[in-house]
């Protein structure tokens, strides 16, 4: 904990002081983020760092394997769906970006089976991406992880369109859906094009 407290002190001395006017504005007028980012909980893939964003720019949801479940309201808790609803219906974000990444442990659990100690929640959660797993099993083993990581982004985008108020906003032109993929080995960000293929973004 002490190293985290030291980090807090650096934040107070640096970022807080440098961004004080921005924090004051966010306090007075509330947040109006430019995008909702749905990313993985992996500690190596912080969307705010990848996009070099400042406080108030991004509304971020992070979960195992950057998954979006299909629309399915009931009386059970739905953390990711609740955050999506808040961002879209309350904050009126103009775009949603699903950001996958390389070397994803959640995708490893999907492809190879989750270890026994991850059976309570991780195992059922990653089954959301079962269609991506099935597609990945049709290619050679050495390509499965990469293909499944990319395909899971596509699947999450498809699942977003099952939310009626997202589909309606997309049709109305007030909301755009985007897909990205961050390779933590190279630092390269790829963007999903209209052709359904991920293309590296030039430096």
Buried (B, 14 or more C-beta within 10 A) or exposed (E): EEEEEEEEEEEEEEBEEEBEEBEEEBEEEEEEBBBBBBBBBBEEBBBBEBBEBEBBBBBBBBBBBBBBBEBEEEEEEBEBBEBBBBBBEEBEBBBBBBBBBBBBBBBBBBBEEBEEEBEEEBBEBBEBBEBBBEBBEEEEEEEBBBBBBBBBBBBBBEBBBEBEEBBEBBEEEEBEBBBBBBBBEEEBBBBBEEEEEBEEEEE
